[in-house]
Amino acid sequence: VQRSCHLKHAAATMQAAARAHQYLDYKTYVQVPLCISHVCAEGTILRLDAYSIVDEGGETCCLPRHSYVERTLVAEEGHEVRGDLHVTLAECEKLCDLTGACRSFTYSALQQSCYLKHAAATMQAAARVPQLLDFKTYVQAPLCSNHACAKGMILLPNATTIAGDDDETCCEAS
């Protein structure tokens, strides 16, 4: 029994034609592209676990970016999913987008602290009294992909990347 490994400089693919006559029991192993090298479309963001997911054209690699609306700190914040110090507001938004359980977050510019929350805070929720330092709650704006268009209208093709919840923003005539 001979054992050997022959490295090749050419990139084999799963679609490449097989040899007509197999030589002994040699097999070809193909390197699969991982999401970590994928470039996401505008309005989406590369997943945190992209280094371990096979790139199947981008749908599995990227997550939608949300828009966030600032409001006073809410009374009922829900459970904390994660907390980070020394981060910017933009980094906090990105962390929330990348964390599946995050539906809102609180942020302090003075402390540069970010606390991701599992509760989907709303603009109508009761405010915390008294307020805590300069903390604000950031509410995820709804994405058009969750909007139900009126009869005779369809969602825009890029609805997963648009913040909104009305026909004018999210839909077009069918």
N, C-alpha and C positions, 0 to 999 in steps of 0.2 A: 504494500500500500504506500503510495507516494502522497505526501502532504505538501502542498505549496499554495502560495498566494501570489497572484500576479497583479500588481497595481497598474492601472492604465491612465494615460493622460487625457483620453477622450471621455466626454460625459455621456454615459449610456443612459437611455431613457426606457421607460416601461413600454413605449410604443415601438421601439426598435425591433426590427425583424430578428427572429431567432435563427441560429445556424441550422442549415439543412441536416447536417450530420453532427451530432453532439460528440465532443471529444472527451472520452472517459466520463467522469462524473462531475466535470467542471460546471460551475454555476456563476452567473453574473449577478453582482450585488449593486444596486443602484442607490446613489445618495439622494434622499428625498429633501426637497426644499422645506425649510422651516419658516414659520411666520416671522421670525426675528429679522429676516432680510426683506420682508415685504414692505412696500411703501403704501401706506393707507391713503385713501381718497380724502379730499378736503371735507371737514366736518366729522371725521372719524379719527380714532386714536388706536395705536397698536396695543394689544392686550399685554398685561403684565407677564403672563405665562407663555408669551410668544416663542420663547426658546424651545418649548417642548411640544408645539402643535404643528402638524403638517400643513403647509400652505396649499389650500385647495382653491386658489383663485381669489382669495381675499375675504370672502364672506365669513370665514372662521377666524381670520387674523385680526380684524378690526372691530372696534366697538364705537357706537355713536358718541359724539361729544355733545354734552348738554349745555344749555345756557342756564345761568343761575341768576336769581333775583334776590337782592339784599333786602332784609327787613329786620325789625327789632328782634332781639332774642326771644324765642317762644318759651312759654311756660312748660310745655310737655315736649321735651326734645327726643324722647325715645332712648333706646339703648345705644351706647357708644360702640361703634364697629372698630374704630381705630383712632389713635391720637398721634399727632406728629408735631414736633417743635421745630423752630427755625425754618419755616417754609413761607413762601409768598402765597398770596391769595390765588394766583394762577396755578401754583403747584397744588394747592388744596383742591381746587376744582378738578384738576387732572387726577388726583388721587381718588376723588369721589367717582369720577367716570370709570376708573379702572377697578374699582372695588364693587363687586356685584351686589352686595347687601346695602350699599350706600344710597340713600334717597334724599338726604339733605346734610348740611354740615354747619358747624359754628366756627367762626374765625375771629381771632383778635389780632389786629395789626400791631398793637403795642407789644404783645408777647410773641408775635409771629407763630401763633399756635392754631392748630387745625384739629377739629374733632368731628369725625365722620359719624353720622347717625343713621340708624336703620329706618326711622320713622319718616314718612313723607310729609314734612311740615308744609303748611299752606300759608298763604298770605292772610287768611281769615283767622288763623289760630290765635288764641289769647297770648298776650305778651307776658314775659316774666316780669314780676315786680318784686323787688327792685331789679333793674338791669345790672349786669355783672361786667365791670370794667368797660371795655369798648367792644365786647363780643357782639356779633351780629349773626343771625341765622340766614343761611343761603338756601333758597328753595329751588328745586329743579324745575325749570320751565318744561311744560309738556312738549314732546316731540310730535310732529305732524303724523308720524307713522301710527300713532295711537288714536288719531282722529277719524271719526266716521263722517264721510262726505255726504252732502245732501244728494237726493235723487238726481241723476243726470250729470253727476260730477264724479271724478276719480282723483285719488291721491296723486300728487306730483311725483315724478320718478325718483327724486332725491328726498322724499319725505322723511327718511330716517335721519337726515342731517339738518332739518329745519325745525326751529322752536316755534310752536304755535298750537292753537287749538280752535281754529275757525276756518270756514270754507275759503275765505278770501286769501288767507296765508297758505293753506295746505292743499287746496284742490284746484282742478282745472276742468273745463267742460269735457265730457267723454265723447 
